[in-house]
Amino acid sequence: MNRKKKANCNVLHTPPTTEQFTAYQKAWDYLNENLFDGQLRPCLLNFSRKHRSRGFFWADKWTKASTTCHEISLNPDVLERPVKESMSTLAHEMVHQWQQDHGQPSRNGYHNKEWADKMEQIGLIPSQSGEPGGKKTGQRVTHYIDPNGPFKRAFDQMPQEYLIPWRSGGVEEQRKKSRNQDKTAYRCSCGSTIWGKADLLVKCKRCGKLFRQSA
């Protein structure tokens, strides 16, 4: 009996690990060359949900004989955001790497003025709230992209094959996100974030100011 073979929509011509980390390394190389003049020495690139942050830098975390290297990790969930945003998180952590080798970092995890100045130099504006006017230094500081800065220009010219291709979560996670599309983020100038329906009027108990609906 002649049976037609069912088409397999999940045929992979390149192993996912190879494809993912090849693009990851190319992205790091590209940003190193275009934003840091190639000053950063090679580090070990990783994915981790540790600390529940978008990403983190860990100095001299890895060893081989008498040699050490730094680690940069991105939270896999960051890859669900727009590609430009996830690449800006990688550049954010690369600024920590730059400061470790070429500057004066503060205590572990603290974002000081030197770090903030370097962020602005590459076109990422540090802000605790993630919006204009937010405090630029502190223990927990994110950023927003300068629309006219070096990072934006470099990203716009970044080759497509350097963009990390795989996203975490799978089909079921995508279904959950689809059900939650009606939820809106609200941010306060003090750095707090809440989620809810659109057009809510909510006051922050921490500082007394109103939350602003994110775009």
Secondary structure, DSSP 8 states (H G I E B T S, - for coil): --------TT--SS-HHHHHHHHHHHHHHHHHHHHSTT-S---EEEE--GGGSSEEEEEEEEEETTEEEEEEEE-GGGGGS-HHHHHHHHHHHHHHHHHHHHS---STT-B-HHHHHHHHHHTEEEESSSSTTS-S-BSS-EEEE-TTSHHHHHHHT--GGGS----SSHHHHHHHHHHTTT-EEEE-TTS-EEEESTT---B-TTTS-B-EE--
